[in-house]
Amino acid sequence: MPATGTKDYYQLLGVSENASPEEIKKAYRRLAKQFHPDANPNNPQASERFKEIGEAHSVLSDADKRKHYDQVRKSPFPPFGGFGSQGARPGAGTAGGAQGIRFDFGDLGDIGGLGDIFSSIFDRGTRGKKGRPRGPQRGQDVEYVTEIPLGVAARGGRITITVPVTEECATCSGTGNAPGTQPQTCPECKGTGTISFGQGNFAVNRPCPMCLGRGTVPTQPCPTCGGTGQVREERQIALSVPAGVDNGSKLRLSGQGERGPGGGPPGDLIVGFRIKPDPFFRREGLDLYCTVPVNVAQATLGSRIRVRTVDGKKVALRIPAGTQSGTRFRVPGQGVEKAGSHGDQYVQVKITVPGELSEEQQNLMKEFAKASKLRY
């Protein structure tokens, strides 16, 4: 049994105390995938279990830490703030002088690159008292979705979009300070730009919410941005839509994202497309489908009609005599254009019956019915 106040890491990973390093690593990977927060949204119990699993692996995968843990685990006396004892401050020493455990998200490197992701989120501020890195930084990418007509999607074209972006405040150059004033050290993080929180010996660093990671707060906030160092603006951008885009297609515009802090390069603008419903055409891949009405005489005797295409032009279509309602005709090359290829346009005819007839028309229809031996 482990000493009072010490978590049983072997039990957490479901391995015996004689487990080999490979068995420990295998058990950790399996449990980390099972209890990962992304796989268990809105489940704080799974998130807590995930942290405990990481803490256990961090100790048992290190030969020296594991040796010390085994000694503490079998001790009849509780450790002093060590190995998972509740209420211990992050980084506190343990019995025998061992250092507190900080979970290393790099251990998740084999799980789809999650180690790099979590390290970038939780390991900010570990660069010492400077907090967030100073100097030029690349701006954030901006994602924006715009609706376009089917004609533009099918043939391509130029459009103008208005994109809301967050920019560095020009008045204070992103410092948040009113011009002519000096900032003061943040009282929350003491100038580090980060705060540390955790339970037991599990601790993570996050940007300070008071100073937004800068390490300082304004003595007098900038009147333009209110001390945040950022302003919200709208930017008009003209872009060329490639022919053949569909719902969900994206276009990356290099350097059109948010400006980089400290004079750094701007990020990119990623434009997603959503196609507006068209009242006349229906799209399937590169082909377009439409329905046009023809009257009884046109269908019976045959005729030539003009049909609109997606780019607004009209093409002539021959309707043979005796065409039945629902017959579909193909107009080659008038579908969606993409990478040098063209789909087709399919025209389905629908025979319409007049609602009212003149006396002359009625007499003609009666004669037709008699000639065809139709009863009416």
Buried (B, 14 or more C-beta within 10 A) or exposed (E): EBBEBBBBBBEBBBBEEEBEEEBBBBBBBEBBBEBBBEEBEEEEEBBBBBBBBBBBBBBBBBEEBBEBBBBBBEBEEBBBBBBBBEEBEBBBBBBEEBEBBBBBBEBBBEBEEBBEBBBEEBBBBEEEEEBBEEEEBBBBBBBBEBEBBBBBBBBBBEBEBEBEBBBBBEBBBBBBBBEEBEBEEBEEBEBBBBBBEBBBBBBBBBBBEEBBBBBBBBEBBBEBBEBBBBBEEEBEBEBEBBBBBBEEBEBEBEEBBBBBBEEBEBBBBBBBBBBEEBEEBEBEEBBBBBBBEBEBEBBBEEBEBEBBBBEEEEBEBEBEEEBEBEBEBEBEEBBBBBEEEBBBBBBEBEBEEEEEEEEEEEEEBEEEEEEEEEEE
